């Protein structure tokens, strides 16, 4: 049974202070088809309302309400910097519940762990599903099908990328849960689900990028390219969406079947420069709106001012 949190007076005062932040809702909405099923990808969020997190949350709420968004894909690092210790950790309030308080964000949030969640208790991320009505994390990796109003089906695979990367598995002190996960079993599961999928659109959502411009350790992308990319390319996945880098990037390597999409931070963003295969990049913070319909899978990069700074349609 899910439970409700009750805040002490001091925490409630802090909550009211957080929710008083202003926002910019003047920008026009993306031109998503009315027949589509829409969802938001949000990642790298947890800054206790600072660094544009609260204004971005309000823009997310406006987009969710006006475009009838089905769910939010919380693609990791909801909690900086040390993850959460338990389901009663105060960070659930200051990083999540009190920030994403817009009425139209009271929808299902399908969550996966990022590397920062692996600094704390990853089991608490799953167990929070029994506490919060909108938090959905049934397992470390799982699948869901969405159906558009025009009948087009979209298979979403939510995957657990931290255990796929060697440096996290090796650092058992900082990331104690990473080496405990069976990476090979997860890769077999991804392969088997994609093999059986008959949906028009196949979308995989993880935390770490396969391809991206970043100053982060090159071994992260090397491990993802060696272990995950062959499965994505084998099954001609339409898009792989991730976070981790704190900026927007759309990369399509020469000869690749997959669009590799990096969602920016929902709070503090970082600089970015294009790679040879980059179709677009931006250092703005924000989130990504995804829209699946019979004619195309579309995604829109929306920044902290509510501006759609890039859109792309995949047709087949």
C-alpha positions as CSV (number, residue, x, y, z in Angstrom):
1,X,0.0,0.0,0.0
2,X,1.3,3.4,-0.9
3,X,1.7,5.9,2.0
4,X,1.5,9.6,2.3
5,X,4.3,11.9,3.6
6,X,3.4,14.6,6.2
7,X,5.9,17.4,6.5
8,X,6.9,19.0,9.8
9,X,6.3,22.8,10.0
10,X,9.9,23.7,9.2
11,X,10.0,21.5,6.1
12,X,6.6,22.9,5.0
13,X,8.0,26.4,5.2
14,X,11.0,25.4,3.0
15,X,8.6,23.8,0.6
16,X,6.6,27.0,0.2
17,X,9.8,28.9,-0.3
18,X,10.8,26.5,-3.1
19,X,7.5,26.6,-4.9
20,X,7.4,30.4,-5.0
21,X,10.0,30.6,-7.7
22,X,8.9,32.2,-11.0
23,X,8.9,30.7,-14.4
24,X,8.7,31.6,-18.1
25,X,5.7,30.1,-19.9
26,X,5.5,32.5,-22.8
27,X,7.1,30.3,-25.5
28,X,5.0,28.4,-28.0
29,X,4.3,24.7,-27.6
30,X,5.9,22.0,-29.8
31,X,3.8,21.1,-32.9
32,X,3.2,17.4,-31.8
33,X,0.4,15.7,-33.8
34,X,-2.9,15.5,-32.0
35,X,-3.1,11.7,-32.8
36,X,0.3,11.0,-31.0
37,X,1.1,9.6,-27.6
38,X,3.5,11.9,-25.8
39,X,6.0,11.5,-23.0
40,X,8.7,13.6,-21.4
41,X,12.3,12.5,-20.8
42,X,13.8,14.3,-17.7
43,X,17.2,13.5,-16.2
44,X,20.0,14.9,-14.0
45,X,17.5,16.8,-11.9
46,X,18.3,16.8,-8.2
47,X,19.5,20.3,-7.2
48,X,16.9,21.1,-4.5
49,X,15.2,23.6,-6.8
50,X,18.4,25.5,-7.7
51,X,20.1,26.1,-11.1
52,X,16.9,26.5,-13.1
53,X,15.4,23.3,-11.7
54,X,12.2,24.9,-10.4
55,X,11.5,27.0,-13.6
56,X,12.1,24.0,-15.8
57,X,9.7,21.9,-13.7
58,X,7.0,24.5,-14.3
59,X,7.6,24.5,-18.0
60,X,7.4,20.7,-17.9
61,X,4.1,21.0,-16.2
62,X,2.7,23.4,-18.8
63,X,3.8,21.1,-21.6
64,X,2.4,18.0,-19.9
65,X,-0.9,19.6,-19.4
66,X,-1.4,21.2,-22.8
67,X,0.0,18.2,-24.8
68,X,-1.7,15.5,-22.8
69,X,1.6,13.9,-21.8
70,X,1.2,10.2,-20.8
71,X,4.3,9.8,-18.5
72,X,7.7,11.2,-17.5
73,X,10.7,9.0,-18.1
74,X,13.0,9.8,-15.3
75,X,16.3,8.8,-16.9
76,X,18.6,8.8,-13.8
77,X,20.3,11.2,-11.4
78,X,17.1,12.5,-9.9
79,X,19.3,12.8,-6.7
80,X,22.6,14.5,-6.7
81,X,25.1,13.8,-5.3
82,X,25.0,10.7,-3.1
83,X,21.7,9.2,-4.1
84,X,19.2,8.4,-1.3
85,X,19.7,6.4,1.8
86,X,16.1,5.2,2.2
87,X,12.5,5.8,1.1
88,X,12.3,8.4,3.9
89,X,15.4,10.3,2.9
90,X,14.5,14.1,2.9
91,X,15.9,14.3,-0.7
92,X,12.7,12.8,-2.0
93,X,11.0,15.9,-0.8
94,X,13.6,18.6,-1.8
95,X,14.7,17.1,-5.1
96,X,11.5,15.6,-6.3
97,X,8.1,15.9,-4.6
98,X,8.2,19.6,-3.8
99,X,9.8,20.6,-7.1
100,X,7.7,18.7,-9.6
101,X,4.5,19.9,-7.9
102,X,2.7,21.2,-11.0
103,X,-0.8,19.6,-11.2
104,X,-0.1,18.2,-14.6
105,X,3.0,16.4,-13.4
106,X,0.9,14.3,-11.1
107,X,1.3,11.5,-13.7
108,X,3.4,8.3,-13.7
109,X,7.1,8.9,-13.5
110,X,8.9,5.8,-14.9
111,X,12.3,5.8,-13.3
112,X,15.7,4.2,-13.7
113,X,18.9,4.7,-11.7
114,X,21.8,6.9,-12.8
115,X,25.3,6.8,-11.5
116,X,24.4,9.2,-8.6
117,X,21.7,6.8,-7.4
118,X,24.3,4.1,-7.3
119,X,26.2,6.2,-4.7
120,X,23.3,5.5,-2.3
121,X,20.7,2.8,-2.0
122,X,19.4,1.7,-5.4
123,X,16.9,-0.5,-3.7
124,X,15.3,2.6,-2.1
125,X,14.7,3.9,-5.6
126,X,12.7,0.8,-6.4
127,X,11.0,0.7,-3.0
128,X,9.8,4.4,-3.3
129,X,7.2,3.0,-5.8
130,X,5.3,1.8,-2.7
131,X,5.4,5.3,-1.1
132,X,4.7,7.7,-3.9
133,X,1.6,7.3,-6.0
134,X,3.3,8.6,-9.2
135,X,6.8,7.0,-8.9
136,X,7.1,3.8,-10.9
137,X,10.2,1.7,-10.7
138,X,9.2,-2.0,-10.8
139,X,12.7,-3.3,-11.4
140,X,16.2,-2.1,-12.3
141,X,15.2,-2.6,-16.0
142,X,11.8,-3.1,-17.5
143,X,9.6,-2.4,-20.5
144,X,6.3,-0.6,-21.3
145,X,4.2,-0.2,-24.4
146,X,2.4,3.1,-25.2
147,X,-0.3,3.3,-27.9
148,X,-1.1,6.5,-29.8
149,X,-4.6,7.7,-30.6
150,X,-4.1,6.6,-34.2
151,X,-3.2,3.1,-33.1
152,X,0.6,3.2,-33.4
153,X,2.4,1.3,-30.7
154,X,5.6,2.4,-29.1
155,X,7.8,0.0,-27.1
156,X,9.9,1.7,-24.3
157,X,12.7,-0.2,-22.7
158,X,14.0,1.4,-19.5
159,X,17.5,0.0,-18.9
160,X,20.1,0.1,-16.1
161,X,23.4,1.4,-17.6
162,X,25.7,1.9,-14.6
163,X,26.4,-1.9,-14.2
164,X,27.2,-2.1,-17.9
165,X,30.3,0.2,-17.4
166,X,33.4,-1.3,-15.9
167,X,34.7,1.6,-13.9
168,X,31.5,1.6,-11.8
169,X,31.6,-2.1,-11.2
170,X,35.2,-1.8,-10.1
171,X,34.7,1.0,-7.6
172,X,32.8,-1.0,-4.9
173,X,33.3,1.7,-2.3
174,X,31.7,4.6,-4.2
175,X,29.1,2.5,-6.1
176,X,28.4,-0.5,-3.8
177,X,25.4,-1.8,-5.8
178,X,26.9,-1.8,-9.3
179,X,28.9,-5.0,-9.2
180,X,26.0,-6.9,-7.7
181,X,24.0,-6.5,-10.9
182,X,24.2,-9.2,-13.6
183,X,25.1,-7.1,-16.6
184,X,25.1,-10.1,-19.0
185,X,21.6,-11.1,-17.9
186,X,20.3,-7.6,-18.6
187,X,21.9,-7.5,-22.1
188,X,20.3,-10.9,-22.9
189,X,16.9,-9.4,-21.7
190,X,17.3,-6.3,-23.9
191,X,18.1,-8.5,-26.9
192,X,15.2,-10.8,-26.3
193,X,12.6,-8.1,-25.7
194,X,13.7,-6.3,-28.9
195,X,13.7,-9.5,-30.8
196,X,10.1,-10.2,-29.8
197,X,8.9,-6.6,-30.2
198,X,6.3,-6.1,-32.9
199,X,5.5,-2.4,-32.1
200,X,6.1,0.2,-34.8
201,X,8.5,2.2,-32.6
202,X,11.3,0.8,-30.5
203,X,12.8,3.3,-28.0
204,X,15.5,2.5,-25.4
205,X,16.0,4.8,-22.4
206,X,19.1,4.6,-20.3
207,X,21.2,7.0,-18.2
208,X,24.6,6.8,-19.9
209,X,25.3,7.8,-23.5
210,X,26.6,5.5,-26.2
211,X,27.9,8.4,-28.3
212,X,28.4,12.0,-26.9
213,X,30.8,14.8,-26.8
214,X,31.9,15.1,-23.2
215,X,34.9,15.4,-20.9
216,X,33.8,12.4,-18.9
217,X,35.9,9.2,-18.9
218,X,36.1,7.8,-22.4
219,X,35.8,4.3,-21.0
220,X,32.1,5.0,-20.3
221,X,31.3,5.4,-23.9
222,X,33.7,2.6,-25.0
223,X,31.9,0.1,-22.7
224,X,28.5,1.2,-24.0
225,X,29.6,1.0,-27.6
226,X,31.0,-2.4,-27.1
227,X,28.2,-3.9,-25.0
228,X,24.9,-2.1,-25.8
229,X,25.3,-0.5,-29.3
230,X,25.5,-3.9,-31.2
231,X,22.1,-4.9,-29.7
232,X,20.5,-1.5,-30.6
233,X,21.9,-1.6,-34.1
234,X,21.0,-5.3,-34.6
235,X,17.3,-4.6,-33.9
236,X,17.3,-1.2,-35.6
237,X,16.1,0.6,-32.6
238,X,14.6,4.0,-33.6
239,X,16.2,6.0,-30.8
240,X,18.4,5.6,-27.7
241,X,17.6,8.4,-25.2
242,X,19.9,9.1,-22.2
243,X,21.2,11.8,-19.9
244,X,24.4,12.1,-17.9
245,X,26.2,14.7,-20.0
246,X,24.0,17.7,-18.9
247,X,23.4,19.1,-22.4
248,X,21.4,18.4,-25.5
249,X,23.0,16.3,-28.3
250,X,21.6,14.4,-31.3
251,X,24.2,12.2,-32.9
252,X,23.8,9.8,-35.8
253,X,27.1,8.0,-36.6
254,X,27.7,7.3,-40.3
255,X,26.0,4.0,-41.2
256,X,24.1,3.7,-37.9
257,X,20.4,2.7,-37.8
258,X,19.9,4.4,-34.4
259,X,19.5,8.1,-33.4
260,X,21.5,8.6,-30.3
261,X,19.8,11.4,-28.2
262,X,21.2,13.0,-25.1
263,X,18.7,14.8,-22.9
264,X,20.0,17.9,-21.1
265,X,20.0,18.4,-17.3
266,X,16.8,19.5,-15.7
267,X,18.9,21.8,-13.6
268,X,22.6,22.6,-14.0
269,X,23.8,22.2,-17.7
270,X,27.3,22.1,-19.2
271,X,29.0,23.3,-22.3
272,X,29.1,21.2,-25.5
273,X,30.8,21.2,-28.9
274,X,29.8,19.2,-31.9
275,X,31.4,15.9,-33.1
276,X,31.6,15.1,-36.8
277,X,28.4,13.0,-36.5
278,X,26.5,15.6,-34.4
279,X,23.2,16.8,-36.0
280,X,22.5,19.3,-33.2
281,X,23.9,20.2,-29.7
282,X,23.1,22.9,-27.1
283,X,24.3,23.8,-23.6
284,X,20.9,24.9,-22.5
285,X,19.3,23.0,-19.6
286,X,15.8,21.6,-20.1
287,X,14.0,18.3,-21.1
288,X,12.9,16.4,-24.1
289,X,9.4,15.8,-25.3
290,X,8.8,12.6,-27.3
291,X,5.8,12.1,-29.6
292,X,4.9,8.8,-31.3
293,X,2.3,8.4,-34.0
294,X,1.7,6.3,-37.1
295,X,3.7,8.6,-39.4
296,X,6.7,9.4,-37.2
297,X,8.5,9.3,-33.9
298,X,9.4,12.9,-33.1
299,X,11.5,14.5,-30.3
300,X,11.7,18.1,-29.3
301,X,14.5,19.7,-27.1
302,X,12.8,22.3,-24.8
303,X,15.0,24.6,-22.8
304,X,14.5,26.4,-19.5
305,X,12.7,29.2,-21.2
306,X,10.2,26.9,-22.7
307,X,11.6,27.3,-26.2
308,X,11.7,24.4,-28.6
309,X,15.3,24.7,-29.8
310,X,15.4,21.6,-31.9
311,X,13.0,19.0,-33.3
312,X,13.5,15.9,-35.4
313,X,11.2,13.3,-36.9
314,X,12.0,9.7,-37.6
315,X,9.8,8.2,-40.3
316,X,9.4,4.6,-41.6
